[in-house]
């Protein structure tokens, strides 16, 4: 029976039973962490051969470049070629960085703030106000970047096709609106793939700000765990064809392909944007870790080889996502107290609990020994107006531990819902 159909007496009886089950869980002394989308040990072990692939100093050369030395600020040639194929862009549109795409994103916003972009009238720090569009639920670290510079962040509701484009198209008429965050494939946390119509509407935006910026974080471009690889449009070419050649910066990395702490990140944009950014970055750094770039290309080889590797990752991740979804289907769906997405790729399950219960659910889970991403983290300023969204990250724990953690979450969802219904 759905909780909303229960009488007060039935709810009180349910509360007593759930409190007993919750105390039993607490007594087990669990210590389980599902706070972030980290690959598990099994995934890291799959790619650990990467660590020894450059055993001979004679192999540390690419196109006559000794990768042990200074130079090649924008990346070594083989790395540019590799990422150009992976993203379906041109080699001169690629800038290969260090281990984190987040660093490249932060650098891009920082340089817009301190110097301005290619088409900026002035650095953004000299603007009276800067506004930024934030599709939500979204990625908390994106919001942290724009929040770090004091931008006014505007929540854009997510639809099944991506951001609410009617709202976006209206808001970009304001010249103080300088950009938008996008995770276009298997969005964090909903797992949504932007539709062709949404992508076309983004590429054809007519912002009032001449330096409006689409931050296209393609973090999960090859990260299917159900079905075959789904090709994705080249946003840089589409923007160029739409008359907005310098509007988009695309980002990706090998963080969930190889080793997150020792991967390679990439930024792609128009040739003009890359040249402009490099002119500033040359003051910031002499170059990134070229040995790691070379190591990755020797290991991953090309897109075809990389996609075969991703199937191995998928084999590890698939049972974990099924464990989460199966538990929610059996324990929560009949009660009518939450809804959730069923992603086919990416790293998260997005669950919307009964409004007003997300914080309480996660507080209870923590009390029972299960740590998850904080309530509100998927919204700008950490404030979920419905207090509803919960981001589930199934990737790190082994399946047996994951099942324990989801059992705890289900009890906590039920307990928070019953408490809310009785209070109302």
C-alpha atoms as one frame of an Amber mdcrd trajectory, in Angstrom:
protein
   0.000   0.000   0.000   1.194   3.518  -0.772   2.037   5.536   2.298  -0.222
   8.392   1.193  -3.178   5.968   1.322  -2.500   4.819   4.900  -4.484   6.013
   7.881  -2.754   7.823  10.726  -2.896   4.674  12.821  -1.301   2.590  10.058
   1.443   5.181   9.631   2.150   5.160  13.366   2.429   1.374  13.326   4.777
   1.614  10.342   6.857   4.215  12.179   7.346   1.917  15.187   8.453  -0.955
  12.947  10.815   1.254  10.904  12.383   2.731  14.036  13.149  -0.785  15.261
  14.700  -1.748  11.915  16.712   1.482  11.911  18.110   0.832  15.392  19.084
  -2.674  14.294  20.977  -1.172  11.334  22.776   1.312  13.579  23.847  -1.513
  15.863  25.703  -3.157  12.969  28.267  -0.330  12.965  28.404   0.037   9.189
  30.961   2.354   7.571  30.020   2.701   3.909  30.792   5.640   1.619  28.815
   6.540  -1.505  29.521  10.258  -1.472  31.274  10.582  -4.846  31.436   8.823
  -8.191  34.773   7.113  -7.705  35.725   4.005  -9.671  36.036   0.957  -7.468
  39.221  -1.052  -6.891  38.240  -3.628  -9.511  38.099  -0.895 -12.154  41.462
   0.519 -11.071  42.989  -2.959 -11.247  41.759  -3.348 -14.843  43.988  -0.485
 -15.997  46.987  -0.788 -13.671  49.212  -2.024 -16.537  49.266   1.652 -17.495
  51.761   2.238 -14.679  54.542   0.211 -16.318  53.999   0.879 -19.997  56.934
   3.334 -20.219  59.663   1.087 -18.827  62.371   2.097 -21.328  63.679   5.705
 -21.509  64.017   5.258 -25.257  60.219   5.037 -25.448  59.744   8.502 -23.923
  59.755  10.209 -27.311  56.866  11.362 -29.499  57.473  12.853 -32.966  61.049
  13.626 -31.999  59.969  15.313 -28.750  61.617  14.082 -25.542  58.607  13.961
 -23.224  60.858  14.066 -20.166  61.764  17.680 -20.877  60.078  21.085 -20.963
  57.817  22.256 -23.769  54.715  21.390 -25.780  52.371  23.548 -23.703  49.218
  22.430 -25.524  50.092  18.733 -25.461  52.244  16.287 -27.405  51.157  15.449
 -30.979  50.032  11.872 -30.323  47.837  13.014 -27.415  46.210  15.710 -29.550
  45.548  13.144 -32.257  44.071  10.690 -29.745  41.695  13.184 -28.145  40.711
  14.678 -31.507  39.497  11.229 -32.567  37.794  10.578 -29.227  35.868  13.880
 -29.319  35.472  13.927 -33.130  37.172  17.328 -33.420  40.252  18.658 -35.233
  43.733  18.346 -33.750  44.267  22.115 -33.755  41.085  22.473 -31.673  42.567
  20.387 -28.856  44.490  21.443 -25.744  45.761  18.565 -23.605  46.254  19.359
 -19.922  47.037  17.626 -16.658  45.063  15.030 -14.757  41.823  16.964 -14.132
  39.288  18.498 -16.512  37.986  20.428 -13.502  41.285  22.332 -13.455  40.857
  23.300 -17.107  37.282  24.421 -16.409  38.385  26.491 -13.432  41.182  27.994
 -15.553  38.731  28.961 -18.292  36.395  30.768 -15.902  39.370  32.327 -14.100
  40.815  33.735 -17.303  37.419  35.103 -18.315  37.304  36.787 -14.907  40.843
  38.188 -14.896  41.456  38.847 -18.611  38.181  38.346 -20.447  37.558  35.951
 -23.315  38.253  36.420 -27.004  35.124  38.561 -27.533  34.909  40.187 -24.100
  34.568  43.951 -23.893  36.359  43.832 -20.536  37.448  41.241 -17.945  34.483
  39.840 -16.074  35.902  41.142 -12.801  35.130  44.629 -14.124  31.503  43.800
 -14.908  28.943  45.188 -12.476  27.255  41.778 -12.359  27.822  38.359 -13.911
  25.003  35.825 -14.077  25.372  32.152 -14.891  22.849  29.501 -15.947  22.927
  26.275 -13.927  20.841  23.318 -15.123  19.769  21.431 -12.011  19.967  18.830
 -10.685  23.565  19.287 -11.765  27.209  18.866 -10.824  28.118  20.435  -7.495
  31.709  21.186  -8.518  30.501  23.219 -11.488  28.408  25.348  -9.188  31.354
  25.696  -6.819  33.457  27.255  -9.601  30.964  29.938 -10.586  30.084  30.430
  -6.936  33.770  30.953  -6.146  33.774  34.108  -8.303  30.519  35.429  -6.928
  28.471  34.947 -10.077  24.711  35.048  -9.603  23.678  31.492 -10.371  20.260
  30.926 -11.940  18.694  27.479 -11.687  17.477  26.042 -15.006  15.161  23.040
 -14.554  16.238  19.852 -16.284  13.778  18.121 -18.589  13.962  14.680 -20.188
  15.733  16.343 -23.142  18.191  18.510 -21.201  17.911  22.066 -19.842  14.627
  23.956 -20.207  15.553  25.726 -23.444  12.575  28.104 -23.426  13.953  29.505
 -20.181  17.544  29.546 -21.474  16.626  31.361 -24.690  14.770  34.011 -22.729
  17.492  34.529 -20.123  20.363  34.950 -22.607  18.691  38.131 -23.820  20.190
  39.665 -20.664  23.778  40.838 -21.421  24.852  40.069 -17.847  24.192  36.362
 -18.461  27.642  35.114 -19.431  27.323  31.360 -19.692  25.827  27.978 -18.944
  27.080  24.689 -17.511  26.252  21.587 -19.549  26.891  17.868 -19.003  25.306
  16.779 -22.295  25.684  12.992 -22.186  24.583  11.022 -19.105  24.205  14.255
 -17.164  25.324  14.370 -13.545  23.225  13.185 -11.732  20.136  12.466 -13.884
  21.878  10.451 -16.607  20.055  12.415 -19.336  21.353  12.586 -22.911  20.608
  15.981 -24.438  18.234  15.598 -27.389  19.134  16.689 -30.913  16.623  19.537
 -30.611  18.183  20.756 -27.351  21.679  20.658 -28.844  20.518  22.562 -31.916
  18.837  25.207 -29.780  22.014  25.645 -27.742  24.207  26.003 -30.823  21.801
  28.553 -32.284  21.523  30.729 -29.181  21.697  34.472 -29.780  23.034  35.773
 -26.468  23.157  39.487 -25.774  26.609  39.003 -24.213  29.212  38.794 -27.028
  31.350  36.559 -24.810  28.613  34.149 -23.722  30.221  30.811 -22.908  28.873
  27.257 -23.155  30.884  25.083 -20.782  30.353  21.678 -22.433  31.577  19.121
 -19.883  31.485  15.872 -21.864  32.711  13.842 -18.893  30.763  10.686 -19.819
  31.078  10.718 -23.604  32.146   7.030 -23.762  30.708   5.841 -20.451  27.880
   3.462 -21.343  27.205   0.567 -19.002  24.052  -0.645 -20.804  24.083  -1.306
 -24.537  26.525  -0.200 -27.196  28.391   3.095 -27.439  26.120   5.972 -28.462
  27.885   8.423 -30.844  27.544  12.062 -29.889  27.550  15.242 -32.026  30.637
  17.440 -32.356  29.508  20.584 -30.569  32.413  22.675 -31.852  31.525  22.059
 -35.505  27.824  22.597 -34.816  28.490  25.967 -33.157  30.736  27.001 -36.030
  28.037  26.084 -38.564  25.459  28.040 -36.533  27.589  31.192 -36.600  28.791
  30.834 -32.985  32.300  29.443 -33.577  33.855  30.672 -30.322  30.901  30.096
 -27.988  31.748  26.610 -26.702  34.572  25.092 -24.676  34.389  21.288 -24.441
  36.038  19.272 -21.671  36.719  15.598 -21.052  39.271  13.387 -19.328  40.385
   9.821 -18.774  39.478  10.055 -15.080  36.981   7.188 -15.276  38.740   5.454
 -18.157  42.127   4.923 -16.491  43.221   6.284 -13.097  41.304   9.306 -11.735
  44.280  10.591  -9.762  46.675  10.186 -12.676  44.650  10.649 -15.840  44.780
  13.152 -18.683  42.324  15.995 -19.279  41.476  17.757 -22.519  39.916  21.050
 -23.550  38.617  21.584 -27.070  37.379  24.756 -28.715  37.809  26.862 -31.850
  41.377  27.367 -33.077  41.068  31.023 -32.149  39.949  30.251 -28.598  42.747
  27.714 -28.099  45.341  30.184 -29.375  43.999  32.904 -27.068  43.909  30.668
 -23.998  47.392  29.353 -24.725  48.713  32.925 -24.825  47.714  33.291 -21.164
  48.483  29.734 -20.059  52.060  30.114 -21.271  52.577  32.473 -18.320  50.974
  29.995 -15.932  52.883  26.827 -16.832  55.742  25.582 -18.984  53.770  22.454
 -19.712  51.815  19.555 -18.280  52.964  15.993 -17.643  53.891  14.821 -21.136
  55.062  11.423 -19.920  51.573  10.768 -18.619  50.095  11.930 -21.915  52.413
   9.542 -23.782  51.726   6.726 -21.326  47.992   7.066 -21.926  48.244   7.106
 -25.709  50.473   4.021 -25.708  47.982   2.266 -23.437  44.655   3.443 -24.906
  45.930   3.594 -28.523  42.798   4.882 -30.258  39.040   5.250 -29.915  38.276
   1.646 -30.895  40.665   0.243 -28.280  39.327   2.649 -25.671  35.734   1.603
 -26.318  36.742  -2.033 -25.814  38.252  -1.062 -22.467  35.033   0.754 -21.527
  33.132  -2.510 -21.988  35.254  -3.981 -19.180  34.353  -1.028 -16.969  30.700
  -1.526 -17.929  30.831  -5.157 -16.825  31.915  -3.972 -13.366  29.437  -1.093
 -13.113  26.334  -2.789 -14.496  25.675  -5.094 -11.505  26.143  -2.155  -9.142
  23.528  -0.019 -10.882  21.194  -3.005 -11.077  21.623  -3.564  -7.334  20.503
   0.014  -6.666  17.595   0.002  -9.100  16.374  -3.468  -8.085  16.284  -2.444
  -4.422  14.413   0.768  -5.177  11.965  -1.093  -7.413  11.150  -3.679  -4.761
  11.357  -1.631  -1.555  10.340   1.903  -2.520   8.272   1.848  -5.723   5.191
   0.171  -4.135   5.107   2.858  -1.426   4.884   5.833  -3.809   7.387   7.922
  -1.845  10.086   8.537  -4.469  10.909   8.575  -8.176  14.240   7.908  -9.859
  15.988   7.921 -13.222  17.150   4.732 -14.948  20.420   5.761 -16.618  22.254
   3.701 -19.232  25.583   5.400 -18.671  27.452   7.801 -16.447  28.102   7.343
 -12.746  24.951   8.237 -10.805  21.333   7.440 -10.056  19.230  10.540  -9.392
  16.414   9.973  -6.917  13.680  12.444  -6.013  12.318  11.650  -2.575   9.085
  12.967  -1.111   9.506  16.776  -0.989  10.861  17.911   2.336  12.590  14.632
   3.193  15.991  14.533   1.425  17.968  16.154   4.263  16.289  13.978   6.873
  16.868  10.819   4.783  20.582  11.499   4.390  20.988  12.486   8.044  19.453
   9.160   9.041  21.678   7.300   6.571  24.771   8.943   8.031  23.632   8.022
  11.515  23.405   4.413  10.333  26.911   4.521   8.845  26.233   5.324   5.181
  27.738   8.563   3.830  26.242  10.024   0.642  26.422  13.289  -1.273  24.824
  16.005   0.831  21.232  17.045   0.216  21.060  20.147  -1.954  24.501  19.582
  -3.503  22.990  19.130  -6.962  21.583  22.683  -6.929  23.264  26.122  -6.984
  24.179  27.400  -3.521  23.481  23.896  -2.176  19.782  24.707  -1.876  17.273
  22.267  -3.321  13.971  24.185  -3.252  12.036  20.939  -2.850  14.495  19.266
  -0.454  13.989  16.217  -2.623  16.943  15.262  -4.836  19.382  12.580  -3.681
  22.422  11.634  -5.776  23.345   7.963  -5.478  26.919   7.018  -6.479  27.071
   3.200  -6.812  30.550   2.855  -8.344  32.958   2.649  -5.387  31.653  -0.077
  -3.012  31.798  -3.773  -3.920  28.354  -5.140  -4.797  27.887  -6.816  -1.395
  28.589  -3.553   0.474  26.495  -1.618  -2.007  23.480  -3.815  -1.305  23.907
  -3.107   2.406  24.125   0.621   1.748  21.012   0.676  -0.427  19.098  -1.341
   2.169  19.988   1.396   4.666  18.934   4.118   2.232  15.580   2.426   1.634
  14.836   2.235   5.371  15.826   5.886   5.767  13.650   6.975   2.827  10.699
   5.168   4.359  11.312   6.502   7.848  11.672  10.115   6.663   8.505   9.801
   4.561   6.417   8.413   7.419   7.679  11.109   9.783   6.791  13.776   7.198
   3.288  12.406   6.598   2.555  12.216  10.305   3.887  15.727  10.878   1.700
  17.101   8.081
